[in-house]
Amino acid sequence: MRETLKWKRRETWRVEETMKWEERGMENKEKRGEATCQQENAIAVECLFLFQYTKGLKWIEHVLEQTPYGET
Protein backbone atom coordinates (compact mmCIF):
# COMPACT_ATOMS: atom_id res chain seq x y z
CA MET A 1 0.00 0.00 0.00
CA ARG A 2 2.79 2.43 0.92
CA GLU A 3 4.66 1.62 -2.26
CA THR A 4 1.54 2.36 -4.27
CA LEU A 5 1.11 5.73 -2.55
CA LYS A 6 4.77 6.59 -3.13
CA TRP A 7 4.44 5.63 -6.76
CA LYS A 8 1.26 7.73 -7.15
CA ARG A 9 2.93 10.72 -5.50
CA ARG A 10 5.93 10.38 -7.79
CA GLU A 11 3.69 10.05 -10.82
CA THR A 12 1.62 13.06 -9.72
CA TRP A 13 4.82 15.05 -9.21
CA ARG A 14 6.07 14.05 -12.69
CA VAL A 15 2.79 15.05 -14.28
CA GLU A 16 2.81 18.40 -12.46
CA GLU A 17 6.43 19.05 -13.46
CA THR A 18 5.68 18.10 -17.05
CA MET A 19 2.72 20.49 -17.08
CA LYS A 20 4.88 23.28 -15.69
CA TRP A 21 7.48 22.73 -18.39
CA GLU A 22 4.80 22.60 -21.06
CA GLU A 23 3.34 25.88 -19.79
CA ARG A 24 6.78 27.48 -19.84
CA GLY A 25 7.33 26.14 -23.31
CA MET A 26 4.03 27.58 -24.49
CA GLU A 27 4.87 30.94 -22.91
CA ASN A 28 8.20 30.94 -24.69
CA LYS A 29 6.53 30.03 -27.97
CA GLU A 30 4.05 32.85 -27.48
CA LYS A 31 6.86 35.29 -26.78
CA ARG A 32 8.75 34.13 -29.85
CA GLY A 33 5.56 34.31 -31.88
CA GLU A 34 4.91 37.80 -30.64
CA ALA A 35 8.43 38.86 -31.57
CA THR A 36 8.00 37.28 -34.99
CA CYS A 37 4.71 39.11 -35.46
CA GLN A 38 6.35 42.41 -34.51
CA GLN A 39 9.15 41.73 -36.99
CA GLU A 40 6.63 40.93 -39.70
CA ASN A 41 4.75 44.14 -38.95
CA ALA A 42 7.97 46.15 -39.12
CA ILE A 43 8.82 44.57 -42.47
CA ALA A 44 5.30 45.28 -43.77
CA VAL A 45 5.55 48.93 -42.71
CA GLU A 46 8.96 49.23 -44.34
CA CYS A 47 7.64 47.68 -47.56
CA LEU A 48 4.67 50.03 -47.54
CA PHE A 49 7.00 52.99 -47.06
CA LEU A 50 9.20 51.82 -49.95
CA PHE A 51 6.13 51.28 -52.12
CA GLN A 52 4.83 54.78 -51.36
CA TYR A 53 8.31 56.25 -51.94
CA THR A 54 8.66 54.43 -55.27
CA LYS A 55 5.16 55.48 -56.27
CA GLY A 56 6.08 59.07 -55.45
CA LEU A 57 9.26 58.85 -57.52
CA LYS A 58 7.29 57.48 -60.48
CA TRP A 59 4.80 60.33 -60.16
CA ILE A 60 7.63 62.90 -60.08
CA GLU A 61 9.25 61.23 -63.10
CA HIS A 62 5.89 61.32 -64.93
CA VAL A 63 5.43 65.02 -64.14
CA LEU A 64 8.97 65.82 -65.28
CA GLU A 65 8.36 63.94 -68.53
CA GLN A 66 5.20 66.00 -69.14
CA THR A 67 6.85 69.33 -68.37
CA PRO A 68 8.73 70.87 -71.30
CA TYR A 69 12.40 71.51 -70.64
CA GLY A 70 13.08 74.82 -68.88
CA GLU A 71 9.53 75.33 -67.57
CA THR A 72 8.59 74.98 -63.93
Secondary structure, DSSP 8 states (H G I E B T S, - for coil): -HHHHHHHHHHHHHHHHHHHHHHHHHHHHHHHHHHHHHHHHHHHHHHHHHHHHHHHHHHHHHHHHHS-TT--
